[in-house]
Amino acid sequence: MKYTEDHEWLRVEGDLVVVGITEHAATQLGDVVFVELPETETMVASGDEVVVIESVKAASDILAPVDGEIVEVNAKLVDAPGLVNDDPLGAAWFFKIKVDDLSVLDQFMDEDEYNDLIA
């Protein structure tokens, strides 16, 4: 698993990159009450705002960490946004991006580097 400085986690599944937010980010947000997901078959560039999260504390955007096509979204989050707090590293993934070259993930932090960031 890789991590961004924006507290997203990235997990490879075949030629897809699955994106969610870290437990640290979920804790900082507080209780998540709304999630707006992107449309599938949408081409995104790194840094594009693709998900909106609203919590009791604030609204936040999730950015596309890499260039690619959004091929799947986790529709469960629309009806159950609290999953983000309950299982941020598992059931609460947001979207899957198909990328041309998975080596793009080499630029992101590993778990130790991310833990140093949030320490």
Contacts in CASP RR format, 6 or more apart in sequence:
PFRMAT RR
TARGET T0000
AUTHOR 0000-0000-0000
METHOD contacts of the structure
MODEL  1
MKYTEDHEWLRVEGDLVVVGITEHAATQLGDVVFVELPETETMVASGDEV
VVIESVKAASDILAPVDGEIVEVNAKLVDAPGLVNDDPLGAAWFFKIKVD
DLSVLDQFMDEDEYNDLIA
1 9 0 8 1.000
1 10 0 8 1.000
1 11 0 8 1.000
1 110 0 8 1.000
1 111 0 8 1.000
2 9 0 8 1.000
2 10 0 8 1.000
2 11 0 8 1.000
2 105 0 8 1.000
2 108 0 8 1.000
2 109 0 8 1.000
2 110 0 8 1.000
3 9 0 8 1.000
3 10 0 8 1.000
3 22 0 8 1.000
3 108 0 8 1.000
3 109 0 8 1.000
3 110 0 8 1.000
3 111 0 8 1.000
3 113 0 8 1.000
3 114 0 8 1.000
3 117 0 8 1.000
4 10 0 8 1.000
4 65 0 8 1.000
4 108 0 8 1.000
4 109 0 8 1.000
5 109 0 8 1.000
5 117 0 8 1.000
6 62 0 8 1.000
6 63 0 8 1.000
6 65 0 8 1.000
7 21 0 8 1.000
7 22 0 8 1.000
7 24 0 8 1.000
7 25 0 8 1.000
7 28 0 8 1.000
7 118 0 8 1.000
8 19 0 8 1.000
8 20 0 8 1.000
8 21 0 8 1.000
8 22 0 8 1.000
8 25 0 8 1.000
8 62 0 8 1.000
8 63 0 8 1.000
8 65 0 8 1.000
9 19 0 8 1.000
9 20 0 8 1.000
9 21 0 8 1.000
9 22 0 8 1.000
9 89 0 8 1.000
10 17 0 8 1.000
10 18 0 8 1.000
10 19 0 8 1.000
10 20 0 8 1.000
10 65 0 8 1.000
10 66 0 8 1.000
10 105 0 8 1.000
10 108 0 8 1.000
11 17 0 8 1.000
11 18 0 8 1.000
11 93 0 8 1.000
12 18 0 8 1.000
12 102 0 8 1.000
12 105 0 8 1.000
13 96 0 8 1.000
15 98 0 8 1.000
15 99 0 8 1.000
15 102 0 8 1.000
16 71 0 8 1.000
16 72 0 8 1.000
16 96 0 8 1.000
16 97 0 8 1.000
16 98 0 8 1.000
16 99 0 8 1.000
17 65 0 8 1.000
17 66 0 8 1.000
17 96 0 8 1.000
17 97 0 8 1.000
17 99 0 8 1.000
17 102 0 8 1.000
17 105 0 8 1.000
18 93 0 8 1.000
18 95 0 8 1.000
18 96 0 8 1.000
19 62 0 8 1.000
19 64 0 8 1.000
19 65 0 8 1.000
19 93 0 8 1.000
19 94 0 8 1.000
19 95 0 8 1.000
19 96 0 8 1.000
19 97 0 8 1.000
20 62 0 8 1.000
20 88 0 8 1.000
20 89 0 8 1.000
20 92 0 8 1.000
20 93 0 8 1.000
20 94 0 8 1.000
21 29 0 8 1.000
21 53 0 8 1.000
21 62 0 8 1.000
21 84 0 8 1.000
21 88 0 8 1.000
21 92 0 8 1.000
21 94 0 8 1.000
22 88 0 8 1.000
22 89 0 8 1.000
22 114 0 8 1.000
22 118 0 8 1.000
23 88 0 8 1.000
23 89 0 8 1.000
24 118 0 8 1.000
25 88 0 8 1.000
26 32 0 8 1.000
26 84 0 8 1.000
26 85 0 8 1.000
26 88 0 8 1.000
26 92 0 8 1.000
27 85 0 8 1.000
28 57 0 8 1.000
29 53 0 8 1.000
29 55 0 8 1.000
29 57 0 8 1.000
29 58 0 8 1.000
29 60 0 8 1.000
29 84 0 8 1.000
29 85 0 8 1.000
30 55 0 8 1.000
30 56 0 8 1.000
30 57 0 8 1.000
30 85 0 8 1.000
31 55 0 8 1.000
31 56 0 8 1.000
31 82 0 8 1.000
31 85 0 8 1.000
32 53 0 8 1.000
32 54 0 8 1.000
32 55 0 8 1.000
32 81 0 8 1.000
32 82 0 8 1.000
32 84 0 8 1.000
32 85 0 8 1.000
33 54 0 8 1.000
33 55 0 8 1.000
33 56 0 8 1.000
33 81 0 8 1.000
33 82 0 8 1.000
34 52 0 8 1.000
34 53 0 8 1.000
34 54 0 8 1.000
34 81 0 8 1.000
35 51 0 8 1.000
35 52 0 8 1.000
35 53 0 8 1.000
35 54 0 8 1.000
35 77 0 8 1.000
35 78 0 8 1.000
35 81 0 8 1.000
35 84 0 8 1.000
35 94 0 8 1.000
36 51 0 8 1.000
36 52 0 8 1.000
36 53 0 8 1.000
37 51 0 8 1.000
37 73 0 8 1.000
37 74 0 8 1.000
37 75 0 8 1.000
37 77 0 8 1.000
37 78 0 8 1.000
37 94 0 8 1.000
37 95 0 8 1.000
38 44 0 8 1.000
38 50 0 8 1.000
38 51 0 8 1.000
38 70 0 8 1.000
38 73 0 8 1.000
38 95 0 8 1.000
39 70 0 8 1.000
39 73 0 8 1.000
40 70 0 8 1.000
40 71 0 8 1.000
40 72 0 8 1.000
40 73 0 8 1.000
41 69 0 8 1.000
41 70 0 8 1.000
41 71 0 8 1.000
42 50 0 8 1.000
42 69 0 8 1.000
42 70 0 8 1.000
43 68 0 8 1.000
43 69 0 8 1.000
43 70 0 8 1.000
44 50 0 8 1.000
44 64 0 8 1.000
44 67 0 8 1.000
44 68 0 8 1.000
44 69 0 8 1.000
44 70 0 8 1.000
44 97 0 8 1.000
45 64 0 8 1.000
45 67 0 8 1.000
45 68 0 8 1.000
46 63 0 8 1.000
46 64 0 8 1.000
46 65 0 8 1.000
46 66 0 8 1.000
46 67 0 8 1.000
47 63 0 8 1.000
47 64 0 8 1.000
47 65 0 8 1.000
48 63 0 8 1.000
48 64 0 8 1.000
49 61 0 8 1.000
49 62 0 8 1.000
49 63 0 8 1.000
50 61 0 8 1.000
50 62 0 8 1.000
50 63 0 8 1.000
50 64 0 8 1.000
50 70 0 8 1.000
50 94 0 8 1.000
50 95 0 8 1.000
51 61 0 8 1.000
51 62 0 8 1.000
51 94 0 8 1.000
51 95 0 8 1.000
52 59 0 8 1.000
52 60 0 8 1.000
52 61 0 8 1.000
52 62 0 8 1.000
53 59 0 8 1.000
53 60 0 8 1.000
53 61 0 8 1.000
53 62 0 8 1.000
53 81 0 8 1.000
53 84 0 8 1.000
54 60 0 8 1.000
62 94 0 8 1.000
64 97 0 8 1.000
65 97 0 8 1.000
65 108 0 8 1.000
66 97 0 8 1.000
66 99 0 8 1.000
66 104 0 8 1.000
66 105 0 8 1.000
67 99 0 8 1.000
67 100 0 8 1.000
67 104 0 8 1.000
68 97 0 8 1.000
68 98 0 8 1.000
68 99 0 8 1.000
68 100 0 8 1.000
69 97 0 8 1.000
69 98 0 8 1.000
70 95 0 8 1.000
70 96 0 8 1.000
70 97 0 8 1.000
71 96 0 8 1.000
71 97 0 8 1.000
71 98 0 8 1.000
72 95 0 8 1.000
72 96 0 8 1.000
73 94 0 8 1.000
73 95 0 8 1.000
73 96 0 8 1.000
74 91 0 8 1.000
74 92 0 8 1.000
74 93 0 8 1.000
74 94 0 8 1.000
74 95 0 8 1.000
76 83 0 8 1.000
76 91 0 8 1.000
77 83 0 8 1.000
77 84 0 8 1.000
77 92 0 8 1.000
77 94 0 8 1.000
82 92 0 8 1.000
83 91 0 8 1.000
83 92 0 8 1.000
84 92 0 8 1.000
86 92 0 8 1.000
109 117 0 8 1.000
END
